[in-house]
Amino acid sequence: MLTISQLASYAGVTVRAVRHYHAKGLLPEPERDHSGYRNYDAAAVVELIKIRTLAGAGVPLSRVRELLVADAAEFAAAIDDIDRRLRAEIRERRRHREQIAQLTAGDSLALPAEVVAYLDRMRELGFRQRLIEIERDSWILIAAQLPDAVPALMAIKRAQLENETLRRLYLNLGDLADCTPDDPRLPSLADRVAAFIEAAAADAARFEAAGFEAAGVEAAGVEPDDPISAELVALLDAAFLASFPCAPRLLQLLEERGWTGWTDIRRTAES
């Protein structure tokens, strides 16, 4: 007869593991002798080795008992099912490894390649890091909600970034990232933004409004069936307002010039 330590040694497991299998109901506990010790026989060693082998192969402990008592056909079917689950877990873990690798890749975390390229282009053109970070975070929101729409929306963003007039406005906005609502430069910036929107709207009459924005995606070039929901627009606008102390005043100035909104700039009802 064997003690629990001897049993564990024969089966190549720890005493803790034996006790765990007892607790799970996988290995029956023997009767204790007059001294209060458990005594195990050869059959317990064989059973424990089977349990260890199945668990080591990745079989969930919840299914080990099922396999121990299964006939050949049931055992084969159960193994096939477990194998499918393990393959799925392997694919999932590979995906996790790819995501973990991206943690050191800066902007590529949670962003499609075309957005990363766009942010790199912003750096090449001299945009402030603060503005790039705001843009990045907004595109994380957009990509999470509208992954299939990102390529089309990015095409619009890239074209606008290469528009010299719009790019200069965008750069100026970055220069005002930390300015206060009473900054004397704001009315002039609002005039230029409104003038650009007016020109874009005239050039693209089939769109309800052409937009310019700093915190995500804009209406310029996006048709009325644009998939961006009102809720996402509101979320992006809120991010813009939270990022720029001068944003509420700038939106007020734009509204005085006949335009409302930011992510989706539109004419006011009065204009």
C-alpha positions as CSV (number, residue, x, y, z in Angstrom):
1,M,0.0,0.0,0.0
2,L,1.2,3.5,-0.8
3,T,1.0,6.8,1.0
4,I,-0.2,9.9,-0.8
5,S,3.4,11.0,-1.2
6,Q,4.4,7.7,-2.7
7,L,1.4,7.7,-5.0
8,A,2.3,11.2,-6.3
9,S,5.8,10.1,-6.9
10,Y,4.8,7.0,-8.9
11,A,2.5,9.1,-11.1
12,G,4.8,12.0,-11.5
13,V,2.6,14.6,-9.9
14,T,2.6,16.6,-6.7
15,V,0.7,15.8,-3.6
16,R,-1.2,19.0,-4.1
17,A,-2.3,17.8,-7.5
18,V,-3.5,14.5,-6.0
19,R,-5.6,16.4,-3.4
20,H,-6.9,18.6,-6.2
21,Y,-8.0,15.6,-8.2
22,H,-9.7,14.3,-5.0
23,A,-11.5,17.6,-4.6
24,K,-12.7,17.5,-8.3
25,G,-14.0,13.9,-7.8
26,L,-11.6,12.5,-10.4
27,L,-9.7,10.2,-8.1
28,P,-11.6,8.4,-5.4
29,E,-10.3,8.9,-1.9
30,P,-9.4,5.6,-0.2
31,E,-10.4,4.8,3.3
32,R,-8.0,5.9,6.0
33,D,-6.2,3.3,8.1
34,H,-6.4,3.2,11.9
35,S,-3.6,5.8,12.1
36,G,-5.7,8.2,9.9
37,Y,-3.5,7.9,6.8
38,R,-4.8,7.2,3.3
39,N,-3.4,4.1,1.6
40,Y,-3.4,3.7,-2.1
41,D,-3.0,0.6,-4.3
42,A,-1.7,0.0,-7.8
43,A,-5.1,0.7,-9.4
44,A,-4.9,4.3,-7.9
45,V,-1.5,4.8,-9.5
46,V,-2.9,3.7,-12.9
47,E,-5.9,5.9,-12.6
48,L,-3.8,8.9,-11.5
49,I,-1.4,8.4,-14.5
50,K,-4.4,8.4,-16.8
51,I,-5.7,11.6,-15.3
52,R,-2.3,13.2,-15.5
53,T,-1.9,12.2,-19.1
54,L,-5.3,13.6,-20.1
55,A,-4.8,16.8,-18.2
56,G,-1.4,17.2,-19.7
57,A,-2.8,16.9,-23.1
58,G,-5.0,19.8,-22.5
59,V,-8.2,18.0,-21.7
60,P,-10.3,20.1,-19.3
61,L,-10.6,18.5,-15.9
62,S,-14.4,18.8,-16.3
63,R,-14.2,16.2,-19.1
64,V,-11.5,13.9,-17.7
65,R,-14.0,11.8,-15.8
66,E,-16.1,11.4,-19.0
67,L,-13.1,10.1,-20.9
68,L,-12.0,7.8,-18.1
69,V,-15.3,5.8,-18.3
70,A,-15.9,6.2,-22.1
71,D,-15.9,3.3,-24.5
72,A,-13.7,3.5,-27.7
73,A,-16.3,5.3,-29.9
74,E,-17.2,7.8,-27.1
75,F,-13.6,8.4,-26.4
76,A,-12.7,9.1,-30.0
77,A,-15.7,11.5,-30.4
78,A,-14.7,13.3,-27.2
79,I,-11.1,13.6,-28.3
80,D,-12.1,15.1,-31.7
81,D,-14.3,17.6,-29.9
82,I,-11.5,18.6,-27.5
83,D,-9.0,18.8,-30.4
84,R,-11.3,21.3,-32.2
85,R,-11.5,23.4,-29.1
86,L,-7.7,23.3,-28.7
87,R,-7.1,24.4,-32.3
88,A,-9.5,27.3,-31.7
89,E,-7.7,28.3,-28.6
90,I,-4.3,28.1,-30.4
91,R,-5.7,30.5,-33.1
92,E,-6.9,32.8,-30.4
93,R,-3.6,32.8,-28.6
94,R,-1.8,33.5,-31.9
95,R,-4.1,36.5,-32.4
96,H,-3.3,37.6,-28.8
97,R,0.4,37.3,-29.5
98,E,0.1,39.5,-32.6
99,Q,-1.8,42.1,-30.5
100,I,0.8,41.9,-27.7
101,A,3.6,42.5,-30.3
102,Q,1.7,45.7,-31.4
103,L,2.0,47.1,-27.9
104,T,5.5,48.2,-28.8
105,A,4.4,49.5,-32.3
106,G,3.0,52.8,-31.3
107,D,0.1,54.0,-33.4
108,S,-0.4,50.5,-34.9
109,L,-2.1,49.4,-31.7
110,A,-5.9,49.2,-32.4
111,L,-5.5,51.0,-35.7
112,P,-5.6,49.8,-39.4
113,A,-2.5,50.3,-41.5
114,E,-4.1,53.1,-43.6
115,V,-4.7,55.2,-40.4
116,V,-1.1,54.6,-39.2
117,A,0.1,55.8,-42.6
118,Y,-2.1,58.9,-42.3
119,L,-0.7,59.7,-38.9
120,D,2.9,59.3,-40.2
121,R,2.0,61.7,-43.0
122,M,0.8,64.2,-40.4
123,R,4.2,64.0,-38.7
124,E,6.0,64.5,-42.0
125,L,3.9,67.7,-42.6
126,G,4.9,69.1,-39.2
127,F,1.7,68.7,-37.2
128,R,2.0,68.9,-33.5
129,Q,2.1,65.7,-31.5
130,R,-0.9,66.8,-29.4
131,L,-3.0,67.1,-32.6
132,I,-1.8,63.8,-33.9
133,E,-2.7,62.1,-30.6
134,I,-6.2,63.5,-30.7
135,E,-6.6,62.3,-34.3
136,R,-5.3,58.9,-33.4
137,D,-7.7,58.4,-30.5
138,S,-10.6,59.5,-32.6
139,W,-9.7,57.0,-35.3
140,I,-9.5,54.3,-32.7
141,L,-13.2,55.0,-31.9
142,I,-14.1,55.1,-35.6
143,A,-12.2,51.9,-36.4
144,A,-13.9,50.0,-33.5
145,Q,-17.3,51.0,-34.7
146,L,-17.0,51.1,-38.4
147,P,-14.0,48.9,-39.5
148,D,-15.4,48.4,-43.0
149,A,-15.8,52.1,-43.6
150,V,-12.3,53.1,-42.6
151,P,-10.7,52.7,-46.1
152,A,-13.2,55.0,-47.7
153,L,-13.1,57.5,-44.9
154,M,-9.3,57.5,-44.9
155,A,-9.2,58.2,-48.6
156,I,-11.1,61.4,-47.8
157,K,-8.8,62.3,-45.0
158,R,-5.7,61.7,-47.1
159,A,-7.1,63.9,-49.9
160,Q,-7.9,66.7,-47.5
161,L,-4.5,66.5,-45.9
162,E,-2.9,67.1,-49.2
163,N,-5.2,70.2,-49.8
164,E,-2.8,73.1,-49.0
165,T,-5.5,75.4,-47.8
166,L,-7.1,72.9,-45.5
167,R,-3.7,71.7,-44.3
168,R,-2.7,75.2,-43.3
169,L,-6.0,75.6,-41.3
170,Y,-5.4,72.3,-39.6
171,L,-1.8,73.3,-38.7
172,N,-3.1,76.6,-37.3
173,L,-5.6,74.8,-35.2
174,G,-2.8,72.7,-33.7
175,D,-1.0,76.0,-32.8
176,L,-4.1,77.0,-30.9
177,A,-4.4,73.7,-29.0
178,D,-3.8,75.3,-25.6
179,C,-5.1,78.8,-26.2
180,T,-7.9,80.3,-24.1
181,P,-11.4,81.1,-25.4
182,D,-10.5,84.8,-25.5
183,D,-7.5,84.3,-27.8
184,P,-7.6,87.1,-30.4
185,R,-6.7,84.7,-33.2
186,L,-9.9,82.7,-32.9
187,P,-12.2,85.0,-35.0
188,S,-9.7,85.0,-37.8
189,L,-9.4,81.2,-37.7
190,A,-13.2,80.9,-37.7
191,D,-13.4,83.2,-40.8
192,R,-10.9,81.0,-42.6
193,V,-12.7,77.8,-41.6
194,A,-16.1,79.1,-42.7
195,A,-14.6,80.4,-46.0
196,F,-13.1,76.9,-46.7
197,I,-16.4,75.2,-46.0
198,E,-18.3,77.6,-48.2
199,A,-15.9,76.9,-51.1
200,A,-16.0,73.1,-50.5
201,A,-19.8,73.2,-50.4
202,A,-19.9,75.1,-53.7
203,D,-17.5,72.6,-55.3
204,A,-19.5,69.6,-54.0
205,A,-23.1,70.6,-54.2
206,R,-24.2,67.0,-54.1
207,F,-23.1,66.8,-50.4
208,E,-25.2,68.5,-47.8
209,A,-22.1,69.9,-46.2
210,A,-18.3,69.8,-46.6
211,G,-16.4,69.6,-43.4
212,F,-13.1,70.2,-41.7
213,E,-12.3,68.8,-38.3
214,A,-9.4,67.9,-36.1
215,A,-10.7,65.0,-34.0
216,G,-11.8,62.3,-36.3
217,V,-13.8,62.1,-39.5
218,E,-15.5,64.9,-41.3
219,A,-18.5,65.3,-43.6
220,A,-16.5,66.6,-46.6
221,G,-16.9,64.2,-49.4
222,V,-19.1,61.8,-47.5
223,E,-22.5,61.2,-49.1
224,P,-25.8,61.4,-47.2
225,D,-25.8,57.7,-46.6
226,D,-22.6,58.0,-44.7
227,P,-22.6,55.2,-42.1
228,I,-21.4,57.4,-39.2
229,S,-24.1,57.4,-36.6
230,A,-25.3,60.4,-34.7
231,E,-24.1,58.8,-31.5
232,L,-20.5,58.4,-32.9
233,V,-20.6,62.0,-34.2
234,A,-21.6,63.2,-30.8
235,L,-18.8,61.2,-29.2
236,L,-16.2,62.6,-31.5
237,D,-17.4,66.1,-31.0
238,A,-17.2,65.6,-27.3
239,A,-13.6,64.5,-27.7
240,F,-12.8,67.6,-29.7
241,L,-14.4,69.9,-27.0
242,A,-12.5,68.1,-24.3
243,S,-9.2,68.4,-26.1
244,F,-9.2,72.1,-26.9
245,P,-9.9,74.7,-24.3
246,C,-10.9,77.1,-27.1
247,A,-13.2,74.6,-28.9
248,P,-16.5,75.9,-27.5
249,R,-15.7,79.4,-28.5
250,L,-14.6,78.3,-32.0
251,L,-17.8,76.4,-32.5
252,Q,-19.7,79.5,-31.3
253,L,-17.9,81.6,-33.8
254,L,-18.6,79.1,-36.6
255,E,-22.3,79.1,-35.7
256,E,-22.3,82.9,-36.0
257,R,-21.0,82.4,-39.5
258,G,-23.7,79.9,-40.5
259,W,-22.2,76.5,-39.6
260,T,-22.9,74.1,-36.8
261,G,-21.2,71.0,-35.6
262,W,-17.6,69.8,-36.0
263,T,-17.3,66.2,-36.9
264,D,-20.2,66.7,-39.2
265,I,-20.3,70.4,-40.0
266,R,-23.7,71.5,-41.5
267,R,-25.4,74.8,-42.3
268,T,-27.4,76.3,-39.5
269,A,-31.2,76.4,-40.1
270,E,-31.1,80.2,-40.4
271,S,-28.4,80.3,-43.1
